[in-house]
Amino acid sequence: MTLTIAQAVQRFKEERELLEQSAKATADHIARAAARKELACTVTSRAKEVESFEKKIARKGYTDPWEQITDKVGVRVVVQHSGLLDPLREVITGCLEIIKVEDDRNNNDVARLRYPRLHIQAVMAGGETDPDGTPYECEIQLRTEAVDLWSRMSHKFLYKPGVAPPADVSRSLYRLIALVELYDLEVERGAEAMSKHPELVRGSHLLDLAEQIYQTFTDHPFSRELSYEVVDVLADAVDDETSYGEQLAAFTENYRDRLEQLYADYGPRGFHSREHGRYLLASQPESLIIFERLAKARFALSEAWQESELSEAWLNDLAEAWGTAI
């Protein structure tokens, strides 16, 4: 049934909160699936503001706005370099019901620079449906960090409704795409070269995966400097760092409810943290690795910790929160 503009806006107001929750669940689902494949990425979600929804209808002149606006909610997946895009695309198409894929990266127009679009329209995770029983959809954008920066910056200049930017401005912004391509290639080359020297990246991969999953629980900022200090010790308690993503993702899924409650109670906004001024590492992504090791290999964790210069109280606090002796 075709909705009028007023009906579409009212429906969006009524369903926006559920749409936003579904988008968050979808982003978390993608983050965990990517971690299982050892693919580090940042996954975020958002629902359009009601005002933005109304303005898009007016700007585009839609006649069936509810059906025609396919990005009522969106998920963005950002990776370090372009070599990770195809593996992430495979992960997403394998873990969600896909409606369509728009991939403009390998266009045949060699004389023209353009935005390397990689968008996936998919049914959202969680099984939520609208009042008619139709599953909710979302638009998933896959970008490198460089493309994401270019896109956010250029949007401010190129997409002003009713106003065309000067030709020289448009041309200069699209010329930057060439630098984006070069930047991505060099980052990919650097990442490949670093992978041949494990001692240089020891612990970094663990931290990337832990952060990726940790952000499905909280968006609270953390100290990366402290993370590197702790993860360097945790690497000694992990049997195989290169295949740990599957273990950590499985642990998180098996204990998700317990972890959600634990971070609510002991995390940076939790009662215990505020009341006692302790549980420092509960506000850090590496806490996920600590909890997993406490559950699966606490003696190896304890041994690695004792051989380090880290505070014993930090580990004891998390062991207490997890409910185990160390």
VOBA-1610 file (N, C-alpha, C; in pm, whole numbers, padded with zeros to 5 digits, always signed):
BEGIN
Met+00085-00120+00000Met+00000+00000+00000Met+00088+00124+00000Thr+00059+00214-00095Thr+00134+00338-00105Thr+00091+00435+00004Leu+00189+00489+00076Leu+00160+00585+00182Leu+00178+00727+00131Thr+00095+00817+00180Thr+00115+00958+00150Thr+00239+01006+00225Ile+00282+01128+00192Ile+00399+01184+00261Ile+00372+01193+00410Ala+00256+01244+00448Ala+00222+01258+00590Ala+00218+01123+00660Gln+00162+01022+00593Gln+00154+00889+00652Gln+00293+00827+00668Ala+00379+00849+00568Ala+00515+00793+00574Ala+00594+00856+00688Val+00581+00988+00704Val+00653+01057+00811Val+00602+01009+00947Gln+00471+00997+00963Gln+00415+00952+01089Gln+00459+00809+01121Arg+00461+00725+01020Arg+00504+00587+01042Arg+00652+00582+01083Phe+00732+00666+01019Phe+00874+00669+01053Phe+00893+00714+01198Lys+00815+00812+01242Lys+00823+00858+01380Lys+00790+00743+01476Glu+00688+00666+01443Glu+00642+00559+01530Glu+00739+00442+01534Glu+00805+00414+01422Glu+00889+00295+01413Glu+01038+00324+01424Arg+01074+00451+01435Arg+01216+00488+01430Arg+01298+00421+01540Glu+01247+00416+01661Glu+01324+00356+01771Glu+01350+00209+01746Leu+01250+00137+01698Leu+01269-00005+01668Leu+01364-00024+01551Leu+01355+00065+01451Leu+01448+00060+01338Leu+01592+00081+01386Glu+01610+00177+01477Glu+01743+00207+01528Glu+01799+00088+01607Gln+01715+00024+01688Gln+01758-00094+01763Gln+01797-00208+01669Ser+01720-00225+01562Ser+01749-00331+01465Ser+01879-00304+01391Ala+01904-00176+01361Ala+02028-00140+01293Ala+02148-00168+01383Lys+02135-00137+01513Lys+02243-00166+01608Lys+02267-00316+01617Ala+02161-00394+01622Ala+02174-00540+01628Ala+02243-00592+01502Thr+02212-00531+01389Thr+02275-00572+01263Thr+02423-00537+01261Ala+02457-00418+01309Ala+02597-00378+01316Ala+02675-00472+01407Asp+02618-00506+01522Asp+02684-00598+01615Asp+02702-00736+01551His+02601-00779+01479His+02605-00910+01411His+02718-00913+01309Ile+02734-00806+01233Ile+02842-00798+01134Ile+02978-00795+01202Ala+02989-00716+01311Ala+03117-00705+01383Ala+03162-00840+01435Arg+03069-00918+01490Arg+03105-01050+01543Arg+03140-01147+01431Ala+03065-01140+01321Ala+03094-01229+01207Ala+03230-01197+01147Ala+03264-01068+01139Ala+03395-01028+01086Ala+03507-01073+01178Ala+03485-01062+01310Ala+03587-01105+01406Ala+03615-01254+01393Arg+03512-01331+01365Arg+03531-01476+01347Arg+03628-01506+01232Lys+03627-01420+01134Lys+03714-01438+01016Lys+03844-01359+01030Glu+03871-01310+01150Glu+03994-01234+01177Glu+04002-01106+01094Leu+03888-01045+01065Leu+03884-00922+00984Leu+03852-00804+01075Ala+03950-00717+01093Ala+03931-00601+01179Ala+03858-00491+01102Cys+03756-00435+01164Cys+03679-00327+01102Cys+03606-00249+01211Thr+03558-00132+01173Thr+03474-00052+01262Thr+03334-00051+01204Val+03235-00089+01284Val+03098-00100+01236Val+03010-00007+01320Thr+02940+00083+01253Thr+02851+00176+01321Thr+02714+00173+01255Ser+02614+00224+01325Ser+02479+00227+01269Ser+02411+00357+01308Arg+02307+00391+01234Arg+02231+00510+01266Arg+02096+00503+01195Ala+01998+00572+01253Ala+01869+00590+01188Ala+01858+00737+01149Lys+01797+00764+01035Lys+01779+00902+00994Lys+01701+00979+01100Glu+01732+01106+01114Glu+01648+01193+01196Glu+01516+01217+01122Val+01411+01238+01196Val+01280+01259+01133Val+01285+01378+01038Glu+01352+01485+01079Glu+01363+01602+00993Glu+01435+01569+00863Ser+01541+01489+00872Ser+01616+01449+00753Ser+01529+01363+00662Phe+01448+01276+00721Phe+01357+01192+00644Phe+01258+01278+00566Glu+01200+01378+00633Glu+01105+01467+00567Glu+01171+01546+00454Lys+01291+01598+00481Lys+01360+01679+00381Lys+01398+01598+00258Lys+01433+01473+00277Lys+01469+01390+00162Lys+01348+01367+00074Ile+01233+01348+00135Ile+01110+01331+00057Ile+01085+01455-00029Ala+01097+01572+00035Ala+01071+01697-00038Ala+01173+01719-00148Arg+01300+01689-00117Arg+01408+01713-00213Arg+01399+01622-00334Lys+01364+01496-00310Lys+01361+01398-00418Lys+01226+01391-00490Gly+01122+01447-00429Gly+00991+01443-00492Gly+00934+01303-00499Tyr+00958+01222-00397Tyr+00911+01084-00398Tyr+00758+01077-00398Thr+00705+00979-00471Thr+00560+00957-00473Thr+00520+00842-00381Asp+00617+00755-00347Asp+00594+00645-00254Asp+00711+00645-00156Pro+00718+00746-00069Pro+00838+00770+00011Pro+00880+00654+00100Trp+00783+00582+00157Trp+00822+00474+00248Trp+00901+00365+00175Glu+00859+00333+00055Glu+00928+00230-00023Glu+01053+00286-00093Gln+01047+00411-00135Gln+01157+00467-00215Gln+01278+00508-00131Ile+01258+00541-00004Ile+01371+00574+00082Ile+01423+00444+00144Thr+01529+00392+00089Thr+01582+00262+00132Thr+01689+00275+00240Asp+01729+00399+00271Asp+01831+00417+00374Asp+01772+00485+00498Lys+01651+00442+00535Lys+01591+00494+00658Lys+01685+00468+00776Val+01750+00355+00772Val+01856+00324+00867Val+01976+00275+00787Gly+02094+00296+00842Gly+02214+00256+00770Gly+02318+00197+00863Val+02402+00111+00808Val+02516+00053+00878Val+02640+00084+00795Arg+02745+00128+00861Arg+02870+00160+00791Arg+02982+00071+00843Val+03051+00007+00750Val+03164-00080+00784Val+03289-00017+00724Val+03385+00019+00809Val+03506+00087+00764Val+03626-00002+00793Val+03709-00022+00691Val+03828-00107+00704Val+03953-00025+00677Gln+04067-00083+00711Gln+04192-00009+00702Gln+04232+00019+00557His+04214-00078+00469His+04256-00060+00329His+04166-00141+00236Ser+04178-00116+00107Ser+04087-00174+00009Ser+04099-00325-00005Gly+04212-00383+00036Gly+04228-00527+00026Gly+04135-00604+00118Leu+04073-00534+00214Leu+03982-00599+00309Leu+03836-00591+00267Leu+03808-00514+00161Leu+03669-00493+00123Leu+03602-00620+00071Asp+03667-00692-00018Asp+03607-00814-00072Asp+03586-00920+00036Pro+03684-00945+00125Pro+03656-01040+00234Pro+03539-00997+00322Leu+03527-00866+00349Leu+03414-00819+00430Leu+03283-00832+00355Arg+03286-00805+00226Arg+03164-00823+00145Arg+03119-00968+00153Glu+03213-01061+00147Glu+03180-01203+00154Glu+03121-01238+00291Val+03177-01180+00397Val+03125-01205+00532Val+02981-01156+00543Ile+02954-01035+00495Ile+02821-00975+00508Ile+02718-01051+00426Thr+02755-01085+00303Thr+02659-01158+00219Thr+02636-01300+00271Gly+02729-01347+00354Gly+02713-01481+00410Gly+02636-01484+00541Cys+02624-01370+00608Cys+02559-01371+00741Cys+02427-01297+00743Leu+02386-01237+00630Leu+02258-01167+00623Leu+02184-01207+00496Glu+02055-01183+00496Glu+01975-01204+00375Glu+01992-01080+00286Ile+02048-01100+00168Ile+02084-00988+00081Ile+01974-00960-00021Ile+01944-00833-00038Ile+01845-00789-00137Ile+01914-00747-00266Lys+02019-00664-00255Lys+02096-00626-00373Lys+02232-00573-00331Val+02325-00576-00423Val+02460-00524-00402Val+02491-00423-00511Glu+02538-00304-00471Glu+02582-00202-00566Glu+02733-00188-00552Asp+02806-00231-00652Asp+02953-00227-00647Asp+03005-00154-00769Asp+03044-00028-00748Asp+03093+00056-00858Asp+03245+00076-00852Arg+03315-00010-00780Arg+03459+00010-00764Arg+03535-00012-00895Asn+03493-00112-00971Asn+03567-00147-01093Asn+03492-00101-01216Asn+03467+00031-01221Asn+03396+00083-01338Asn+03491+00087-01458Asn+03433+00083-01576Asn+03512+00076-01700Asn+03550+00211-01756Asp+03505+00318-01692Asp+03535+00452-01741Asp+03672+00495-01688Val+03778+00458-01759Val+03914+00483-01710Val+03949+00631-01712Ala+03872+00712-01784Ala+03904+00855-01795Ala+03833+00937-01688Arg+03755+00869-01602Arg+03674+00945-01505Arg+03697+00893-01363Leu+03719+00985-01272Leu+03732+00949-01131Leu+03595+00956-01066Arg+03563+00858-00982Arg+03431+00856-00920Arg+03438+00789-00784Tyr+03336+00813-00703Tyr+03326+00754-00571Tyr+03314+00601-00585Pro+03401+00525-00519Pro+03399+00379-00532Pro+03290+00315-00446Arg+03167+00326-00491Arg+03052+00279-00414Arg+03054+00128-00393Leu+03033+00086-00270Leu+03010-00055-00238Leu+02902-00057-00130His+02779-00069-00175His+02663-00065-00085His+02587-00197-00095Ile+02538-00243+00017Ile+02462-00368+00022Ile+02328-00341+00090Gln+02220-00374+00023Gln+02087-00365+00083Gln+02054-00503+00140Ala+02021-00509+00269Ala+02001-00638+00334Ala+01887-00632+00434Val+01832-00749+00463Val+01735-00761+00572Val+01813-00755+00703Met+01764-00677+00798Met+01838-00658+00922Met+01833-00782+01010Ala+01935-00798+01092Ala+01942-00910+01186Ala+01840-00889+01299Gly+01803-00997+01363Gly+01713-00986+01477Gly+01571-01029+01448Gly+01534-01033+01320Gly+01401-01082+01284Gly+01287-00985+01306Glu+01317-00857+01331Glu+01210-00759+01352Glu+01138-00729+01220Thr+01007-00709+01230Thr+00927-00677+01111Thr+00839-00556+01139Asp+00791-00495+01031Asp+00699-00383+01048Asp+00559-00438+01082Pro+00463-00351+01108Pro+00329-00398+01146Pro+00263-00487+01040Asp+00308-00478+00915Asp+00253-00561+00809Asp+00322-00697+00800Gly+00426-00717+00884Gly+00499-00844+00881Gly+00614-00846+00783Thr+00647-00730+00725Thr+00759-00722+00630Thr+00890-00700+00706Pro+00993-00780+00681Pro+01121-00762+00752Pro+01182-00625+00724Tyr+01241-00567+00825Tyr+01308-00438+00809Tyr+01437-00456+00729Glu+01466-00355+00646Glu+01588-00356+00567Glu+01680-00242+00610Cys+01805-00251+00569Cys+01897-00140+00589Cys+01998-00136+00476Glu+02060-00020+00460Glu+02168-00003+00363Glu+02300-00014+00437Ile+02387-00100+00387Ile+02519-00119+00447Ile+02624-00062+00353Gln+02703+00032+00403Gln+02810+00093+00325Gln+02943+00033+00368Leu+03021-00013+00271Leu+03156-00063+00299Leu+03256+00036+00241Arg+03348+00084+00326Arg+03445+00184+00284Arg+03579+00158+00349Thr+03683+00208+00286Thr+03812+00216+00354Thr+03813+00343+00438Glu+03911+00354+00526Glu+03922+00475+00608Glu+03942+00598+00521Ala+04020+00583+00413Ala+04047+00698+00325Ala+03920+00740+00251Val+03845+00643+00199Val+03722+00674+00127Val+03619+00735+00223Asp+03614+00685+00344Asp+03520+00739+00443Asp+03551+00885+00472Leu+03680+00916+00488Leu+03720+01055+00511Leu+03682+01143+00392Trp+03713+01097+00271Trp+03680+01174+00151Trp+03529+01195+00140Ser+03453+01089+00165Ser+03309+01096+00150Ser+03247+01196+00247Arg+03289+01191+00373Arg+03234+01282+00474Arg+03271+01427+00444Met+03394+01447+00398Met+03439+01583+00366Met+03369+01636+00242Ser+03364+01555+00136Ser+03307+01602+00010Ser+03157+01625+00020His+03091+01551+00109His+02946+01567+00123His+02911+01710+00164Lys+02998+01772+00242Lys+02973+01908+00287Lys+02977+02008+00172Phe+03053+01974+00068Phe+03071+02067-00043Phe+02984+02035-00165Leu+02960+01906-00188Leu+02896+01864-00313Leu+02745+01843-00302Tyr+02694+01827-00181Tyr+02554+01788-00169Tyr+02474+01893-00093Lys+02467+02012-00148Lys+02383+02117-00096Lys+02257+02125-00182Pro+02140+02091-00125Pro+02017+02088-00205Pro+01992+02219-00278Gly+01971+02208-00408Gly+01935+02323-00489Gly+02050+02413-00528Val+02172+02379-00484Val+02288+02463-00514Val+02399+02377-00574Ala+02438+02409-00696Ala+02547+02335-00760Ala+02680+02399-00722Pro+02778+02319-00677Pro+02908+02377-00641Pro+02982+02424-00765Pro+03074+02520-00750Pro+03153+02564-00865Pro+03226+02446-00928Ala+03243+02453-01059Ala+03304+02342-01132Ala+03445+02312-01083Asp+03521+02417-01050Asp+03658+02393-01007Asp+03662+02324-00870Val+03561+02351-00784Val+03554+02285-00655Val+03523+02136-00674Ser+03422+02107-00758Ser+03388+01968-00785Ser+03506+01892-00843Arg+03573+01955-00937Arg+03686+01889-01003Arg+03799+01861-00902Ser+03828+01958-00817Ser+03937+01938-00721Ser+03903+01828-00622Leu+03776+01820-00580Leu+03736+01716-00486Leu+03745+01577-00550Tyr+03703+01566-00675Tyr+03711+01436-00741Tyr+03854+01400-00776Arg+03940+01500-00794Arg+04082+01470-00816Arg+04141+01400-00694Leu+04086+01431-00578Leu+04136+01369-00454Leu+04113+01218-00453Ile+04018+01171-00533Ile+03993+01026-00541Ile+04121+00953-00583Ala+04199+01018-00671Ala+04324+00955-00715Ala+04418+00936-00596Leu+04422+01036-00508Leu+04505+01025-00387Leu+04450+00919-00293Val+04318+00908-00287Val+04256+00806-00202Val+04297+00667-00250Glu+04293+00646-00382Glu+04334+00517-00437Glu+04480+00487-00405Leu+04564+00587-00421Leu+04706+00570-00392Leu+04728+00542-00244Tyr+04659+00616-00160Tyr+04671+00598-00015Tyr+04633+00455+00024Asp+04519+00407-00028Asp+04473+00272+00004Asp+04575+00167-00039Leu+04630+00183-00157Leu+04728+00086-00207Leu+04853+00084-00119Glu+04897+00201-00075Glu+05017+00207+00007Glu+04992+00150+00147Val+04874+00175+00201Val+04841+00117+00332Val+04833-00035+00322Glu+04772-00084+00214Glu+04764-00228+00194Glu+04903-00289+00181Arg+04989-00221+00106Arg+05126-00269+00090Arg+05199-00271+00224Gly+05180-00165+00303Gly+05244-00159+00433Gly+05194-00267+00527Ala+05062-00291+00526Ala+05005-00395+00612Ala+05058-00532+00575Glu+05072-00557+00446Glu+05125-00686+00400Glu+05271-00702+00441Ala+05348-00594+00431Ala+05489-00601+00470Ala+05503-00623+00620Met+05419-00555+00700Met+05424-00571+00845Met+05388-00712+00887Ser+05296-00776+00813Ser+05253-00911+00849Ser+05366-01012+00840Lys+05471-00977+00768Lys+05587-01067+00756Lys+05684-01051+00872His+05653-00956+00961His+05737-00932+01079His+05648-00935+01203Pro+05608-01054+01247Pro+05513-01068+01358Pro+05554-00994+01485Glu+05686-00984+01507Glu+05730-00917+01630Glu+05692-00769+01632Leu+05670-00711+01514Leu+05634-00569+01507Leu+05487-00544+01535Val+05405-00644+01511Val+05260-00626+01527Val+05204-00716+01636Arg+05290-00769+01720Arg+05246-00860+01826Arg+05142-00791+01915Gly+05029-00854+01931Gly+04922-00800+02015Gly+04828-00707+01944Ser+04872-00641+01836Ser+04787-00544+01768Ser+04662-00609+01711His+04678-00729+01654His+04564-00799+01597His+04464-00837+01706Leu+04515-00882+01820Leu+04427-00914+01932Leu+04346-00792+01975Leu+04413-00678+01984Leu+04346-00557+02027Leu+04240-00514+01926Asp+04271-00522+01797Asp+04173-00485+01694Asp+04046-00568+01707Leu+04062-00700+01726Leu+03946-00788+01736Leu+03869-00762+01865Ala+03942-00744+01976Ala+03876-00719+02104Ala+03798-00588+02099Glu+03859-00484+02042Glu+03791-00355+02031Glu+03664-00365+01948Gln+03674-00440+01839Gln+03562-00457+01747Gln+03441-00517+01819Ile+03465-00619+01900Ile+03355-00684+01971Ile+03314-00603+02094Tyr+03410-00543+02161Tyr+03381-00461+02280Tyr+03285-00348+02246Gln+03297-00292+02127Gln+03212-00181+02088Gln+03067-00223+02063Thr+03042-00355+02063Thr+02902-00400+02057Thr+02837-00392+02195Phe+02918-00370+02299Phe+02867-00356+02435Phe+02862-00210+02480Thr+02961-00130+02440Thr+02968+00008+02485Thr+03048+00093+02387Asp+03016+00221+02381Asp+03092+00313+02296Asp+03179+00405+02381His+03202+00367+02506His+03280+00451+02595His+03426+00456+02548Pro+03490+00572+02550Pro+03630+00582+02508Pro+03722+00504+02603Phe+03839+00467+02551Phe+03933+00392+02633Phe+04075+00439+02602Ser+04169+00395+02683Ser+04309+00432+02666Ser+04380+00329+02578Arg+04415+00369+02457Arg+04484+00276+02366Arg+04625+00246+02417Glu+04688+00344+02480Glu+04822+00322+02534Glu+04819+00211+02639Leu+04720+00216+02728Leu+04705+00110+02828Leu+04673-00023+02762Ser+04589-00019+02658Ser+04552-00142+02588Ser+04675-00214+02534Tyr+04764-00140+02468Tyr+04884-00204+02412Tyr+04971-00265+02522Glu+04978-00199+02636Glu+05057-00248+02748Glu+05001-00382+02798Val+04868-00389+02810Val+04804-00509+02862Val+04801-00620+02758Val+04768-00588+02634Val+04757-00690+02530Val+04892-00757+02503Asp+04999-00683+02520Asp+05132-00742+02502Asp+05154-00857+02600Val+05097-00847+02718Val+05104-00955+02817Val+05004-01065+02783Leu+04884-01028+02742Leu+04781-01127+02711Leu+04822-01217+02596Ala+04902-01165+02504Ala+04947-01245+02391Ala+05020-01371+02438Asp+05086-01363+02554Asp+05156-01480+02608Asp+05060-01585+02662Ala+04936-01546+02688Ala+04837-01639+02742Ala+04744-01695+02635Val+04766-01654+02508Val+04684-01701+02396Val+04765-01801+02315Asp+04705-01916+02288Asp+04777-02022+02218Asp+04818-01983+02077Asp+04724-01930+02000Asp+04751-01894+01861Asp+04683-01761+01831Glu+04760-01655+01832Glu+04705-01521+01814Glu+04638-01505+01678Thr+04691-01573+01576Thr+04641-01553+01439Thr+04504-01616+01417Ser+04461-01708+01503Ser+04330-01772+01485Ser+04241-01753+01608Tyr+04267-01650+01684Tyr+04196-01629+01810Tyr+04058-01566+01789Gly+04035-01505+01674Gly+03909-01437+01650Gly+03789-01527+01667Glu+03797-01650+01616Glu+03688-01746+01627Glu+03657-01777+01773Gln+03762-01797+01853Gln+03745-01826+01995Gln+03678-01710+02067Leu+03725-01589+02042Leu+03673-01473+02113Leu+03528-01445+02073Ala+03497-01458+01943Ala+03361-01435+01897Ala+03265-01539+01954Ala+03308-01666+01956Ala+03224-01772+02011Ala+03200-01751+02160Phe+03305-01714+02232Phe+03292-01686+02375Phe+03192-01572+02398Thr+03204-01466+02320Thr+03116-01350+02337Thr+02970-01388+02312Glu+02946-01470+02211Glu+02808-01510+02181Glu+02753-01601+02290Asn+02835-01692+02342Asn+02790-01785+02445Asn+02760-01716+02577Tyr+02835-01609+02606Tyr+02820-01541+02735Tyr+02769-01397+02719Arg+02697-01371+02612Arg+02660-01232+02582Arg+02579-01168+02694Asp+02477-01235+02742Asp+02393-01177+02847Asp+02475-01149+02972Arg+02562-01242+03008Arg+02645-01225+03127Arg+02740-01107+03110Leu+02798-01094+02992Leu+02891-00984+02965Leu+02819-00850+02965Glu+02701-00845+02907Glu+02624-00720+02907Glu+02597-00673+03049Gln+02558-00767+03136Gln+02531-00731+03275Gln+02659-00690+03346Leu+02767-00761+03316Leu+02895-00731+03380Leu+02944-00591+03344Tyr+02936-00554+03216Tyr+02980-00421+03176Tyr+02887-00313+03231Ala+02759-00347+03245Ala+02665-00251+03304Ala+02697-00227+03452Asp+02742-00332+03521Asp+02770-00321+03665Asp+02911-00269+03696Tyr+03009-00315+03616Tyr+03149-00286+03649Tyr+03218-00194+03548Gly+03153-00167+03436Gly+03212-00080+03335Gly+03221+00064+03382Pro+03265+00154+03295Pro+03289+00294+03334Pro+03166+00367+03386Arg+03047+00322+03345Arg+02925+00386+03393Arg+02858+00304+03502Gly+02920+00192+03541Gly+02858+00101+03635Gly+02871+00145+03780Phe+02785+00089+03864Phe+02781+00123+04006Phe+02913+00091+04076His+02964-00030+04052His+03084-00073+04123His+03205+00013+04089Ser+03217+00050+03962Ser+03329+00134+03920Ser+03320+00272+03984Arg+03201+00330+03985Arg+03184+00464+04042Arg+03193+00462+04195Glu+03142+00355+04254Glu+03138+00348+04400Glu+03274+00319+04461His+03352+00233+04395His+03477+00187+04455His+03602+00241+04386Gly+03587+00302+04269Gly+03702+00354+04198Gly+03798+00245+04153Arg+03746+00126+04129Arg+03829+00012+04088Arg+03783-00038+03951Tyr+03822-00161+03920Tyr+03780-00227+03797Tyr+03821-00146+03674Leu+03944-00099+03677Leu+03996-00013+03570Leu+03984-00079+03433Leu+04020-00206+03424Leu+04024-00271+03293Leu+03886-00307+03239Ala+03783-00297+03322Ala+03647-00322+03273Ala+03602-00214+03175Ser+03677-00104+03169Ser+03646+00003+03073Ser+03738-00002+02952Gln+03807-00117+02935Gln+03901-00135+02826Gln+03862-00256+02740Pro+03881-00250+02608Pro+03841-00362+02521Pro+03915-00493+02550Glu+04039-00484+02599Glu+04115-00606+02628Glu+04053-00685+02743Ser+03958-00624+02815Ser+03888-00698+02921Ser+03817-00820+02865Leu+03771-00814+02740Leu+03706-00930+02678Leu+03801-01048+02669Ile+03926-01022+02633Ile+04025-01129+02626Ile+04051-01183+02766Ile+04058-01095+02865Ile+04081-01138+03002Ile+03967-01228+03050Phe+03843-01188+03024Phe+03730-01270+03066Phe+03731-01406+02994Glu+03766-01404+02865Glu+03771-01530+02791Glu+03878-01622+02846Arg+03994-01566+02878Arg+04104-01644+02934Arg+04072-01691+03076Leu+04001-01608+03154Leu+03958-01650+03287Leu+03866-01771+03278Ala+03784-01775+03174Ala+03690-01886+03157Ala+03757-02010+03097Lys+03857-01989+03011Lys+03912-02101+02934Lys+04055-02139+02972Ala+04134-02046+03023Ala+04276-02075+03049Ala+04328-01983+03159Arg+04266-01989+03277Arg+04300-01891+03381Arg+04441-01911+03437Phe+04491-02035+03436Phe+04626-02058+03488Phe+04731-01999+03394Ala+04710-02013+03263Ala+04801-01952+03166Ala+04796-01801+03177Leu+04678-01746+03198Leu+04663-01602+03215Leu+04735-01555+03342Ser+04714-01627+03451Ser+04778-01590+03578Ser+04930-01594+03567Glu+04982-01696+03500Glu+05127-01709+03485Glu+05184-01593+03403Ala+05118-01561+03291Ala+05166-01451+03207Ala+05160-01319+03284Trp+05057-01300+03363Trp+05039-01176+03438Trp+05148-01162+03545Gln+05176-01273+03614Gln+05275-01269+03721Gln+05415-01237+03670Glu+05441-01273+03545Glu+05572-01247+03486Glu+05583-01106+03430Ser+05474-01031+03435Ser+05473-00894+03383Ser+05486-00794+03497Glu+05484-00667+03462Glu+05488-00561+03563Glu+05351-00497+03583Leu+05247-00559+03531Leu+05112-00505+03546Leu+05064-00526+03690Ser+04977-00439+03734Ser+04923-00447+03869Ser+04840-00574+03887Glu+04868-00648+03994Glu+04790-00769+04023Glu+04644-00733+04053Ala+04623-00615+04111Ala+04487-00572+04145Ala+04398-00562+04022Trp+04455-00523+03909Trp+04376-00510+03786Trp+04315-00645+03748Leu+04398-00750+03752Leu+04349-00883+03716Leu+04256-00937+03824Asn+04290-00916+03949Asn+04206-00966+04058Asn+04067-00905+04055Asp+04060-00776+04019Asp+03929-00710+04011Asp+03841-00775+03905Leu+03899-00804+03787Leu+03819-00865+03682Leu+03785-01010+03716Ala+03876-01079+03783Ala+03847-01216+03826Ala+03730-01216+03925Glu+03730-01118+04014Glu+03618-01106+04109Glu+03489-01077+04036Ala+03495-00987+03939Ala+03374-00954+03862Ala+03322-01075+03785Trp+03414-01155+03732Trp+03376-01275+03656Trp+03328-01386+03750Gly+03372-01380+03876Gly+03329-01480+03972Gly+03417-01602+03977Thr+03548-01581+03964Thr+03641-01694+03968Thr+03765-01656+04048Ala+03831-01756+04103Ala+03956-01733+04177Ala+04072-01733+04080Ile+04176-01657+04113Ile+04292-01649+04025Ile+04418-01679+04105
//
